[in-house]
């Protein structure tokens, strides 16, 4: 049993967040109190959970995202048809390249962001027909 530093209630150890640096292996706050603290921290420091994730993952703010979305007229930077909902970035440098739809973002990921592979795919489609008509060798 342990007493939460926030709510003052005595609870089972399993009801406390894990913390390997503590002797007990558990933090000072029960999980509900910890969640409230984290939510408040994200709101105060980052302006909310979404902005926290954008800054943590991509180094951009919600305002940056909205500006990029406006520059792209709300559309995917590749297909220019579907709504842009995913932040595309270089996995090596972390640099944000633009906003993409799910399909285009997934396509780049499947090609491992390799321009040579994408060029070969383009050559393949151009040689054999990208329009869905069967062209034999």
N, C-alpha and C positions, 0 to 999 in steps of 0.2 A: 504494500500500500504506500501511497505517496500523496502529499498535499499539493494541489496546483497553486502556483504563485499568483495567479490572476483571480480565479473564482474562489479559492480557499477551500474547495471541497477535497476530501480525501477519496482517492480512486485507486483502482488496480493499476499496476505498472503498465499493463498493456494499453491502457487508455491515455498514455502519454506518448508524445512523439519520440522517435529514436534519436539518440545523440551519443555517439561513441566516445566523445570527449568527457562525458560525465561518468563518474564511478558506477552509478546504477545502470548506465547504458540508456537512460531516458532523460528527456529534457525537463525543464522546470514547469512547463505548461501542458495541460491536458489538450488533447487534439482539438476540441471545439474552441477553446481559448486561443490556441496556436493559430487556427484558421482565421479567427477574427483579427488577430494581430498582423498576420501576413497580408490579409486583404486591406487593412488600414494602411500598412506600410506601402503596398503597391499603389494605393490611391494617393497618398501623400507625396511619395517620391517620384512616381512615374505618371500619375494621372489616370491610373486604372490598369487592369490586368492585360488588356490588349496592347497598350503602349509599353508595358513592362516586357511582354514577349517580343514585340517588334525591336525594342532596344537591345534586349538580351541576344536574340537570334541574328539580327541583321544590322544593328547599329543605326536604325532609323527611328523617327518618331511617327506618331499617327499623322501629324501635319505633313511630314515628308511623303508618307504614303498617299494621302489625299491629293497632294500636289502632283505626284507621279500619275495617279489615276486620272486627274483632270488633263494632264498633258497627253495621255493616251486616249482621251475621250471615253474612258471607262471600259475600253476594249483591250483584249489580249494584244500584246506587242508583236506577236507572230502571226496569228490567223486574222486578227482585226475583225472577228465576227462575234465571238463569245465574250462575256464579261470577264474582266481581269480580276481574279480573286486570290492569286498566289504570287508571293514574292520570289522572283528568280534571282539567284545569286551564284557566284563562283564558289565552289566548295573548297578550293585551294586558298583563295585570297579573302573570301568573305564579302567581296564587293557586290553590291546589288546592281543587277543589270536592267531590271524592269519588272513589270507585272504581267502575268500570263494566266490563261485559262487552265483548267485542270489537265486537259488533254495535251496541250502544248508543253506544259511544265513536265508532265509525265514522259512525253516523247524525248525531251532533252535529257531527262534523267536516265531513261532506258538506253540512250546513246552515249551515256557517261560524259555528256558535255563535250564530246569529241568532234570538232569541226570536220576532220578527215572522214570519219564514219558517216556524218550527215551528208557530206558532199558525195560519197559513194552511194548513199541511199538516193540522193537526188539524181545522180547519173543513171542509176538503175531504173527509177521511175520514168525518167525522160526517154530512155532507150526502149522500155517495154510498155509504155503507155500508163499515164497516171489517171486516166479518165475511166478506168474500169473495164475497158474493152480488152479482150484477150488478144495478145499478139504473141504468136509462136516464134521461137528462136529463128 
